[in-house]
Amino acid sequence: MGDLENLLLLDGEIFPMDNGYWVKFEAKTVETSETIPHGVRYSLTLHDKSNHRLIGYDNAHSFKPSSFRYGARKTTWDHIHKKEETFPYEFDCAGKLMEDFWNSVNYYLANH
């Protein structure tokens, strides 16, 4: 089974973590488009015990970065939420997405 299939199988799963934190996965195949060229709509999130989202990797909506360092604007919707800030995310594949997300979760939990 490939990484994409593994991600899709996690759709709707919630994983309790230490100290009341929890992780939720949402992933569905969609028709490819300019904004979702890889054909997967996803949302991977870490929440605290009060249900506040602390980290989120998703492409469920468009976003407007606060500034662009380069003149060209990318039209894909992939991005990362870190508390109140949003950053672009370069989606490579489902396996890398899950690896990047878990690395962010582990880093956050180790430092808070």
N, CA, C and O atoms as CSV, one atom per row, in Angstrom:
chain,resi,resn,atom,element,x,y,z
A,1,MET,N,N,0.851,-1.177,0.000
A,1,MET,CA,C,0.000,0.000,0.000
A,1,MET,C,C,0.894,1.236,0.000
A,1,MET,O,O,1.894,1.278,0.716
A,2,GLY,N,N,0.541,2.240,-0.796
A,2,GLY,CA,C,1.339,3.442,-0.907
A,2,GLY,C,C,0.988,4.500,0.127
A,2,GLY,O,O,0.016,4.376,0.871
A,3,ASP,N,N,1.803,5.539,0.150
A,3,ASP,CA,C,1.602,6.627,1.109
A,3,ASP,C,C,0.255,7.316,0.938
A,3,ASP,O,O,-0.393,7.653,1.930
A,4,LEU,N,N,-0.177,7.532,-0.301
A,4,LEU,CA,C,-1.469,8.188,-0.527
A,4,LEU,C,C,-2.602,7.343,0.033
A,4,LEU,O,O,-3.503,7.867,0.687
A,5,GLU,N,N,-2.563,6.044,-0.217
A,5,GLU,CA,C,-3.609,5.171,0.316
A,5,GLU,C,C,-3.611,5.190,1.838
A,5,GLU,O,O,-4.671,5.192,2.464
A,6,ASN,N,N,-2.409,5.205,2.436
A,6,ASN,CA,C,-2.330,5.280,3.908
A,6,ASN,C,C,-2.935,6.571,4.434
A,6,ASN,O,O,-3.659,6.557,5.430
A,7,LEU,N,N,-2.646,7.686,3.775
A,7,LEU,CA,C,-3.231,8.966,4.188
A,7,LEU,C,C,-4.747,8.920,4.068
A,7,LEU,O,O,-5.449,9.360,4.979
A,8,LEU,N,N,-5.261,8.401,2.969
A,8,LEU,CA,C,-6.707,8.340,2.763
A,8,LEU,C,C,-7.382,7.434,3.789
A,8,LEU,O,O,-8.511,7.705,4.199
A,9,LEU,N,N,-6.711,6.366,4.206
A,9,LEU,CA,C,-7.268,5.473,5.226
A,9,LEU,C,C,-7.361,6.149,6.597
A,9,LEU,O,O,-8.156,5.731,7.439
A,10,LEU,N,N,-6.558,7.186,6.824
A,10,LEU,CA,C,-6.580,7.910,8.093
A,10,LEU,C,C,-7.708,8.936,8.171
A,10,LEU,O,O,-7.901,9.552,9.219
A,11,ASP,N,N,-8.452,9.130,7.092
A,11,ASP,CA,C,-9.530,10.124,7.079
A,11,ASP,C,C,-10.486,9.905,8.247
A,11,ASP,O,O,-11.043,8.821,8.416
A,12,GLY,N,N,-10.666,10.949,9.047
A,12,GLY,CA,C,-11.585,10.902,10.176
A,12,GLY,C,C,-10.984,10.373,11.464
A,12,GLY,O,O,-11.649,10.376,12.500
A,13,GLU,N,N,-9.736,9.917,11.422
A,13,GLU,CA,C,-9.095,9.363,12.612
A,13,GLU,C,C,-8.650,10.471,13.563
A,13,GLU,O,O,-8.176,11.526,13.141
A,14,ILE,N,N,-8.814,10.204,14.851
A,14,ILE,CA,C,-8.369,11.101,15.914
A,14,ILE,C,C,-7.442,10.306,16.830
A,14,ILE,O,O,-7.769,9.202,17.266
A,15,PHE,N,N,-6.283,10.891,17.110
A,15,PHE,CA,C,-5.283,10.232,17.939
A,15,PHE,C,C,-5.038,11.050,19.211
A,15,PHE,O,O,-4.504,12.157,19.133
A,16,PRO,N,N,-5.419,10.521,20.384
A,16,PRO,CA,C,-5.103,11.207,21.640
A,16,PRO,C,C,-3.594,11.182,21.883
A,16,PRO,O,O,-2.936,10.171,21.638
A,17,MET,N,N,-3.056,12.297,22.363
A,17,MET,CA,C,-1.638,12.421,22.666
A,17,MET,C,C,-1.491,12.685,24.168
A,17,MET,O,O,-2.485,12.749,24.892
A,18,ASP,N,N,-0.266,12.834,24.622
A,18,ASP,CA,C,-0.023,13.143,26.033
A,18,ASP,C,C,-0.559,14.522,26.407
A,18,ASP,O,O,-0.687,15.399,25.552
A,19,ASN,N,N,-0.870,14.707,27.687
A,19,ASN,CA,C,-1.275,15.995,28.262
A,19,ASN,C,C,-2.516,16.602,27.627
A,19,ASN,O,O,-2.667,17.824,27.635
A,20,GLY,N,N,-3.406,15.786,27.079
A,20,GLY,CA,C,-4.662,16.286,26.536
A,20,GLY,C,C,-4.602,16.752,25.096
A,20,GLY,O,O,-5.632,17.133,24.540
A,21,TYR,N,N,-3.445,16.736,24.477
A,21,TYR,CA,C,-3.343,17.091,23.060
A,21,TYR,C,C,-3.959,15.972,22.225
A,21,TYR,O,O,-4.035,14.825,22.665
A,22,TRP,N,N,-4.394,16.317,21.026
A,22,TRP,CA,C,-4.922,15.307,20.115
A,22,TRP,C,C,-4.705,15.732,18.665
A,22,TRP,O,O,-4.609,16.919,18.353
A,23,VAL,N,N,-4.631,14.741,17.800
A,23,VAL,CA,C,-4.375,14.938,16.375
A,23,VAL,C,C,-5.555,14.404,15.588
A,23,VAL,O,O,-6.127,13.369,15.931
A,24,LYS,N,N,-5.919,15.122,14.521
A,24,LYS,CA,C,-7.008,14.676,13.648
A,24,LYS,C,C,-6.538,14.698,12.207
A,24,LYS,O,O,-5.850,15.625,11.780
A,25,PHE,N,N,-6.915,13.670,11.460
A,25,PHE,CA,C,-6.613,13.564,10.034
A,25,PHE,C,C,-7.896,13.623,9.223
A,25,PHE,O,O,-8.881,12.964,9.556
A,26,GLU,N,N,-7.880,14.405,8.169
A,26,GLU,CA,C,-8.948,14.402,7.173
A,26,GLU,C,C,-8.270,14.363,5.814
A,26,GLU,O,O,-7.354,15.147,5.565
A,27,ALA,N,N,-8.696,13.469,4.930
A,27,ALA,CA,C,-8.092,13.358,3.602
A,27,ALA,C,C,-9.073,12.684,2.655
A,27,ALA,O,O,-9.630,11.628,2.953
A,28,LYS,N,N,-9.268,13.315,1.519
A,28,LYS,CA,C,-10.177,12.786,0.502
A,28,LYS,C,C,-9.616,13.077,-0.886
A,28,LYS,O,O,-8.973,14.104,-1.103
A,29,THR,N,N,-9.861,12.181,-1.804
A,29,THR,CA,C,-9.470,12.468,-3.180
A,29,THR,C,C,-10.492,13.430,-3.776
A,29,THR,O,O,-11.687,13.343,-3.492
A,30,VAL,N,N,-10.008,14.341,-4.599
A,30,VAL,CA,C,-10.849,15.299,-5.307
A,30,VAL,C,C,-10.338,15.402,-6.729
A,30,VAL,O,O,-9.236,14.954,-7.046
A,31,GLU,N,N,-11.141,15.990,-7.567
A,31,GLU,CA,C,-10.709,16.208,-8.937
A,31,GLU,C,C,-9.539,17.192,-8.936
A,31,GLU,O,O,-9.565,18.198,-8.227
A,32,THR,N,N,-8.527,16.897,-9.724
A,32,THR,CA,C,-7.389,17.812,-9.784
A,32,THR,C,C,-7.837,19.153,-10.352
A,32,THR,O,O,-8.735,19.224,-11.192
A,33,SER,N,N,-7.196,20.204,-9.879
A,33,SER,CA,C,-7.518,21.558,-10.327
A,33,SER,C,C,-6.259,22.399,-10.216
A,33,SER,O,O,-5.212,21.910,-9.792
A,34,GLU,N,N,-6.361,23.647,-10.593
A,34,GLU,CA,C,-5.220,24.551,-10.481
A,34,GLU,C,C,-4.807,24.722,-9.023
A,34,GLU,O,O,-3.617,24.824,-8.724
A,35,THR,N,N,-5.771,24.755,-8.121
A,35,THR,CA,C,-5.467,24.971,-6.705
A,35,THR,C,C,-5.128,23.683,-5.965
A,35,THR,O,O,-4.459,23.729,-4.932
A,36,ILE,N,N,-5.576,22.532,-6.470
A,36,ILE,CA,C,-5.262,21.237,-5.858
A,36,ILE,C,C,-4.773,20.297,-6.961
A,36,ILE,O,O,-5.485,19.375,-7.357
A,37,PRO,N,N,-3.561,20.534,-7.452
A,37,PRO,CA,C,-3.061,19.766,-8.589
A,37,PRO,C,C,-2.760,18.304,-8.277
A,37,PRO,O,O,-2.675,17.489,-9.195
A,38,HIS,N,N,-2.597,17.955,-7.002
A,38,HIS,CA,C,-2.278,16.583,-6.619
A,38,HIS,C,C,-3.519,15.754,-6.360
A,38,HIS,O,O,-3.404,14.553,-6.116
A,39,GLY,N,N,-4.719,16.355,-6.404
A,39,GLY,CA,C,-5.970,15.622,-6.286
A,39,GLY,C,C,-6.314,15.112,-4.899
A,39,GLY,O,O,-7.096,14.170,-4.771
A,40,VAL,N,N,-5.746,15.713,-3.846
A,40,VAL,CA,C,-6.047,15.311,-2.471
A,40,VAL,C,C,-6.371,16.547,-1.649
A,40,VAL,O,O,-5.565,17.474,-1.571
A,41,ARG,N,N,-7.539,16.561,-1.041
A,41,ARG,CA,C,-7.902,17.606,-0.084
A,41,ARG,C,C,-7.613,17.047,1.296
A,41,ARG,O,O,-8.101,15.972,1.648
A,42,TYR,N,N,-6.818,17.772,2.085
A,42,TYR,CA,C,-6.378,17.233,3.363
A,42,TYR,C,C,-6.368,18.300,4.443
A,42,TYR,O,O,-6.288,19.498,4.170
A,43,SER,N,N,-6.451,17.825,5.675
A,43,SER,CA,C,-6.307,18.668,6.864
A,43,SER,C,C,-5.766,17.775,7.973
A,43,SER,O,O,-6.447,16.853,8.423
A,44,LEU,N,N,-4.538,18.052,8.414
A,44,LEU,CA,C,-3.886,17.324,9.493
A,44,LEU,C,C,-3.661,18.344,10.600
A,44,LEU,O,O,-2.970,19.341,10.389
A,45,THR,N,N,-4.238,18.107,11.783
A,45,THR,CA,C,-4.223,19.141,12.813
A,45,THR,C,C,-3.839,18.596,14.183
A,45,THR,O,O,-4.146,17.455,14.528
A,46,LEU,N,N,-3.160,19.443,14.955
A,46,LEU,CA,C,-2.863,19.193,16.361
A,46,LEU,C,C,-3.674,20.186,17.178
A,46,LEU,O,O,-3.681,21.383,16.891
A,47,HIS,N,N,-4.367,19.670,18.212
A,47,HIS,CA,C,-5.209,20.511,19.072
A,47,HIS,C,C,-4.784,20.337,20.521
A,47,HIS,O,O,-4.217,19.312,20.897
A,48,ASP,N,N,-5.068,21.359,21.336
A,48,ASP,CA,C,-4.822,21.239,22.766
A,48,ASP,C,C,-6.082,20.720,23.459
A,48,ASP,O,O,-7.100,20.475,22.812
A,49,LYS,N,N,-6.002,20.554,24.785
A,49,LYS,CA,C,-7.137,19.989,25.513
A,49,LYS,C,C,-8.370,20.888,25.495
A,49,LYS,O,O,-9.470,20.438,25.816
A,50,SER,N,N,-8.193,22.161,25.119
A,50,SER,CA,C,-9.333,23.078,24.981
A,50,SER,C,C,-9.852,23.139,23.551
A,50,SER,O,O,-10.666,23.999,23.215
A,51,ASN,N,N,-9.381,22.230,22.718
A,51,ASN,CA,C,-9.790,22.114,21.308
A,51,ASN,C,C,-9.288,23.243,20.421
A,51,ASN,O,O,-9.823,23.440,19.330
A,52,HIS,N,N,-8.285,23.987,20.851
A,52,HIS,CA,C,-7.694,25.018,20.003
A,52,HIS,C,C,-6.707,24.367,19.049
A,52,HIS,O,O,-5.875,23.559,19.462
A,53,ARG,N,N,-6.798,24.719,17.772
A,53,ARG,CA,C,-5.844,24.202,16.802
A,53,ARG,C,C,-4.510,24.896,17.016
A,53,ARG,O,O,-4.440,26.125,17.022
A,54,LEU,N,N,-3.456,24.117,17.191
A,54,LEU,CA,C,-2.117,24.649,17.399
A,54,LEU,C,C,-1.289,24.573,16.124
A,54,LEU,O,O,-0.533,25.491,15.810
A,55,ILE,N,N,-1.435,23.481,15.399
A,55,ILE,CA,C,-0.730,23.269,14.135
A,55,ILE,C,C,-1.717,22.654,13.164
A,55,ILE,O,O,-2.512,21.792,13.538
A,56,GLY,N,N,-1.666,23.092,11.931
A,56,GLY,CA,C,-2.508,22.499,10.898
A,56,GLY,C,C,-1.819,22.540,9.550
A,56,GLY,O,O,-1.301,23.579,9.140
A,57,TYR,N,N,-1.814,21.432,8.872
A,57,TYR,CA,C,-1.357,21.355,7.482
A,57,TYR,C,C,-2.614,21.095,6.666
A,57,TYR,O,O,-3.275,20.075,6.863
A,58,ASP,N,N,-2.953,21.991,5.762
A,58,ASP,CA,C,-4.172,21.757,4.985
A,58,ASP,C,C,-4.158,22.486,3.655
A,58,ASP,O,O,-3.284,23.303,3.364
A,59,ASN,N,N,-5.153,22.159,2.872
A,59,ASN,CA,C,-5.429,22.855,1.615
A,59,ASN,C,C,-6.935,22.976,1.438
A,59,ASN,O,O,-7.437,22.971,0.314
A,60,ALA,N,N,-7.641,23.084,2.533
A,60,ALA,CA,C,-9.100,23.123,2.512
A,60,ALA,C,C,-9.659,24.497,2.142
A,60,ALA,O,O,-10.861,24.634,1.918
A,61,HIS,N,N,-8.810,25.502,2.077
A,61,HIS,CA,C,-9.254,26.851,1.755
A,61,HIS,C,C,-8.075,27.649,1.237
A,61,HIS,O,O,-6.923,27.272,1.452
A,62,SER,N,N,-8.351,28.730,0.568
A,62,SER,CA,C,-7.263,29.584,0.108
A,62,SER,C,C,-6.734,30.393,1.284
A,62,SER,O,O,-7.384,30.486,2.326
A,63,PHE,N,N,-5.568,30.971,1.114
A,63,PHE,CA,C,-5.007,31.827,2.144
A,63,PHE,C,C,-4.189,32.905,1.467
A,63,PHE,O,O,-3.770,32.765,0.318
A,64,LYS,N,N,-3.972,33.972,2.192
A,64,LYS,CA,C,-3.192,35.076,1.665
A,64,LYS,C,C,-2.001,35.304,2.582
A,64,LYS,O,O,-2.156,35.850,3.675
A,65,PRO,N,N,-0.806,34.888,2.146
A,65,PRO,CA,C,0.364,35.137,2.987
A,65,PRO,C,C,0.529,36.626,3.253
A,65,PRO,O,O,0.151,37.460,2.430
A,66,SER,N,N,1.094,36.949,4.406
A,66,SER,CA,C,1.235,38.355,4.781
A,66,SER,C,C,2.210,39.094,3.878
A,66,SER,O,O,2.093,40.307,3.703
A,67,SER,N,N,3.162,38.384,3.309
A,67,SER,CA,C,4.089,39.041,2.390
A,67,SER,C,C,4.658,38.025,1.423
A,67,SER,O,O,4.728,36.834,1.728
A,68,PHE,N,N,5.056,38.484,0.285
A,68,PHE,CA,C,5.684,37.645,-0.715
A,68,PHE,C,C,7.114,38.110,-0.888
A,68,PHE,O,O,7.369,39.302,-1.063
A,69,ARG,N,N,8.040,37.182,-0.838
A,69,ARG,CA,C,9.434,37.534,-1.061
A,69,ARG,C,C,9.755,37.616,-2.540
A,69,ARG,O,O,10.727,38.261,-2.934
A,70,TYR,N,N,8.960,36.980,-3.344
A,70,TYR,CA,C,9.212,36.928,-4.784
A,70,TYR,C,C,7.993,37.462,-5.513
A,70,TYR,O,O,6.894,37.495,-4.960
A,71,GLY,N,N,8.188,37.876,-6.745
A,71,GLY,CA,C,7.107,38.472,-7.505
A,71,GLY,C,C,6.016,37.500,-7.906
A,71,GLY,O,O,4.849,37.883,-7.984
A,72,ALA,N,N,6.373,36.239,-8.164
A,72,ALA,CA,C,5.381,35.268,-8.611
A,72,ALA,C,C,4.563,34.764,-7.431
A,72,ALA,O,O,5.102,34.516,-6.352
A,73,ARG,N,N,3.281,34.616,-7.636
A,73,ARG,CA,C,2.405,34.080,-6.599
A,73,ARG,C,C,1.986,32.679,-6.983
A,73,ARG,O,O,1.595,32.432,-8.124
A,74,LYS,N,N,2.065,31.779,-6.054
A,74,LYS,CA,C,1.657,30.411,-6.277
A,74,LYS,C,C,0.162,30.304,-6.009
A,74,LYS,O,O,-0.350,30.902,-5.062
A,75,THR,N,N,-0.532,29.546,-6.838
A,75,THR,CA,C,-1.986,29.498,-6.711
A,75,THR,C,C,-2.490,28.279,-5.952
A,75,THR,O,O,-3.693,28.176,-5.715
A,76,THR,N,N,-1.620,27.354,-5.561
A,76,THR,CA,C,-2.112,26.208,-4.800
A,76,THR,C,C,-2.505,26.637,-3.396
A,76,THR,O,O,-2.072,27.684,-2.915
A,77,TRP,N,N,-3.315,25.837,-2.752
A,77,TRP,CA,C,-3.859,26.185,-1.450
A,77,TRP,C,C,-3.101,25.544,-0.296
A,77,TRP,O,O,-3.477,25.758,0.856
A,78,ASP,N,N,-2.065,24.777,-0.547
A,78,ASP,CA,C,-1.334,24.079,0.503
A,78,ASP,C,C,-0.672,25.078,1.447
A,78,ASP,O,O,0.005,26.007,1.005
A,79,HIS,N,N,-0.872,24.881,2.752
A,79,HIS,CA,C,-0.286,25.792,3.728
A,79,HIS,C,C,-0.257,25.167,5.122
A,79,HIS,O,O,-0.844,24.115,5.374
A,80,ILE,N,N,0.452,25.859,6.016
A,80,ILE,CA,C,0.603,25.427,7.405
A,80,ILE,C,C,0.065,26.527,8.313
A,80,ILE,O,O,0.334,27.710,8.107
A,81,HIS,N,N,-0.692,26.120,9.311
A,81,HIS,CA,C,-1.125,27.033,10.378
A,81,HIS,C,C,-0.271,26.729,11.594
A,81,HIS,O,O,-0.149,25.573,11.997
A,82,LYS,N,N,0.313,27.747,12.173
A,82,LYS,CA,C,1.001,27.621,13.450
A,82,LYS,C,C,0.401,28.677,14.351
A,82,LYS,O,O,0.738,29.858,14.272
A,83,LYS,N,N,-0.500,28.221,15.211
A,83,LYS,CA,C,-1.326,29.104,16.035
A,83,LYS,C,C,-2.056,30.084,15.118
A,83,LYS,O,O,-2.907,29.655,14.339
A,84,GLU,N,N,-1.759,31.375,15.180
A,84,GLU,CA,C,-2.488,32.368,14.390
A,84,GLU,C,C,-1.822,32.703,13.055
A,84,GLU,O,O,-2.389,33.450,12.257
A,85,GLU,N,N,-0.634,32.165,12.803
A,85,GLU,CA,C,0.084,32.489,11.579
A,85,GLU,C,C,-0.117,31.402,10.524
A,85,GLU,O,O,-0.333,30.234,10.849
A,86,THR,N,N,-0.042,31.806,9.258
A,86,THR,CA,C,-0.195,30.887,8.138
A,86,THR,C,C,1.001,31.026,7.213
A,86,THR,O,O,1.438,32.134,6.901
A,87,PHE,N,N,1.528,29.880,6.778
A,87,PHE,CA,C,2.702,29.850,5.923
A,87,PHE,C,C,2.442,28.933,4.733
A,87,PHE,O,O,1.741,27.930,4.874
A,88,PRO,N,N,2.991,29.254,3.568
A,88,PRO,CA,C,2.844,28.346,2.422
A,88,PRO,C,C,3.529,27.008,2.702
A,88,PRO,O,O,4.519,26.946,3.431
A,89,TYR,N,N,2.994,25.948,2.118
A,89,TYR,CA,C,3.583,24.612,2.247
A,89,TYR,C,C,3.727,24.033,0.849
A,89,TYR,O,O,2.803,24.110,0.040
A,90,GLU,N,N,4.862,23.464,0.575
A,90,GLU,CA,C,5.125,22.856,-0.725
A,90,GLU,C,C,4.787,21.370,-0.648
A,90,GLU,O,O,5.577,20.570,-0.147
A,91,PHE,N,N,3.603,21.009,-1.149
A,91,PHE,CA,C,3.184,19.604,-1.134
A,91,PHE,C,C,4.010,18.837,-2.156
A,91,PHE,O,O,4.051,19.189,-3.334
A,92,ASP,N,N,4.669,17.777,-1.680
A,92,ASP,CA,C,5.469,16.922,-2.561
A,92,ASP,C,C,4.746,15.605,-2.796
A,92,ASP,O,O,4.514,15.202,-3.935
A,93,CYS,N,N,4.394,14.938,-1.695
A,93,CYS,CA,C,3.657,13.673,-1.766
A,93,CYS,C,C,3.034,13.415,-0.393
A,93,CYS,O,O,3.374,14.079,0.586
A,94,ALA,N,N,2.127,12.451,-0.331
A,94,ALA,CA,C,1.419,12.165,0.916
A,94,ALA,C,C,2.373,11.720,2.015
A,94,ALA,O,O,2.195,12.094,3.174
A,95,GLY,N,N,3.373,10.934,1.672
A,95,GLY,CA,C,4.332,10.468,2.668
A,95,GLY,C,C,5.109,11.607,3.290
A,95,GLY,O,O,5.291,11.641,4.507
A,96,LYS,N,N,5.568,12.534,2.478
A,96,LYS,CA,C,6.316,13.697,2.971
A,96,LYS,C,C,5.405,14.599,3.812
A,96,LYS,O,O,5.837,15.143,4.828
A,97,LEU,N,N,4.152,14.757,3.391
A,97,LEU,CA,C,3.182,15.538,4.164
A,97,LEU,C,C,3.041,14.971,5.572
A,97,LEU,O,O,3.113,15.713,6.552
A,98,MET,N,N,2.839,13.656,5.676
A,98,MET,CA,C,2.675,13.049,6.998
A,98,MET,C,C,3.964,13.163,7.817
A,98,MET,O,O,3.912,13.417,9.021
A,99,GLU,N,N,5.113,12.976,7.175
A,99,GLU,CA,C,6.392,13.117,7.875
A,99,GLU,C,C,6.581,14.540,8.392
A,99,GLU,O,O,6.959,14.733,9.547
A,100,ASP,N,N,6.321,15.536,7.548
A,100,ASP,CA,C,6.460,16.935,7.962
A,100,ASP,C,C,5.504,17.271,9.098
A,100,ASP,O,O,5.881,17.950,10.053
A,101,PHE,N,N,4.274,16.799,8.994
A,101,PHE,CA,C,3.285,17.069,10.035
A,101,PHE,C,C,3.725,16.458,11.365
A,101,PHE,O,O,3.733,17.149,12.383
A,102,TRP,N,N,4.091,15.173,11.375
A,102,TRP,CA,C,4.490,14.527,12.628
A,102,TRP,C,C,5.750,15.153,13.194
A,102,TRP,O,O,5.893,15.240,14.413
A,103,ASN,N,N,6.668,15.591,12.343
A,103,ASN,CA,C,7.856,16.298,12.835
A,103,ASN,C,C,7.462,17.589,13.541
A,103,ASN,O,O,8.014,17.915,14.591
A,104,SER,N,N,6.505,18.330,12.968
A,104,SER,CA,C,6.018,19.559,13.599
A,104,SER,C,C,5.330,19.274,14.925
A,104,SER,O,O,5.535,19.987,15.907
A,105,VAL,N,N,4.513,18.229,14.947
A,105,VAL,CA,C,3.816,17.844,16.184
A,105,VAL,C,C,4.830,17.468,17.262
A,105,VAL,O,O,4.737,17.942,18.394
A,106,ASN,N,N,5.788,16.626,16.917
A,106,ASN,CA,C,6.791,16.187,17.897
A,106,ASN,C,C,7.615,17.358,18.401
A,106,ASN,O,O,7.919,17.431,19.592
A,107,TYR,N,N,7.982,18.271,17.517
A,107,TYR,CA,C,8.750,19.447,17.928
A,107,TYR,C,C,7.918,20.300,18.890
A,107,TYR,O,O,8.415,20.726,19.932
A,108,TYR,N,N,6.658,20.546,18.540
A,108,TYR,CA,C,5.791,21.348,19.396
A,108,TYR,C,C,5.639,20.711,20.778
A,108,TYR,O,O,5.796,21.386,21.795
A,109,LEU,N,N,5.339,19.424,20.815
A,109,LEU,CA,C,5.116,18.750,22.092
A,109,LEU,C,C,6.390,18.715,22.944
A,109,LEU,O,O,6.318,18.787,24.171
A,110,ALA,N,N,7.533,18.607,22.307
A,110,ALA,CA,C,8.799,18.570,23.051
A,110,ALA,C,C,9.164,19.938,23.622
A,110,ALA,O,O,9.954,20.028,24.561
A,111,ASN,N,N,8.597,20.996,23.062
A,111,ASN,CA,C,8.972,22.355,23.473
A,111,ASN,C,C,7.857,23.117,24.189
A,111,ASN,O,O,7.991,24.318,24.427
A,112,HIS,N,N,6.777,22.453,24.530
A,112,HIS,CA,C,5.679,23.128,25.255
A,112,HIS,C,C,5.191,22.286,26.404
A,112,HIS,O,O,4.276,22.692,27.122
